């Protein structure tokens, strides 16, 4: 057990040395505030350029009759995923 404690203390000493070497400081976790940028689809549609085809494709998919519906005003729901890396305009398109 003493060997394990010594090993842990050695690792902590290394962390302390790295802290000084990299100029890191301690911060109270209760004081850390992270603010993230929120996206919003609340934009003027006339300012969106180049998404007409994608918009029309999604509208056409949504307007198709549901494959498993009864055709008489069923209450089924269609979900269409919009996938892509950040910054492509998924939220704007939705």
Secondary structure, 3 states (H helix, E strand, C coil): CHHHHHHHHHHHHHHHHHHHHHCCCCCCHHHCCCCCCCCCCCCCHHHCCCCHHHHHHHHHHHHCCCCCCCCCCCCCCCCCCCCCCCCCCHHHHC
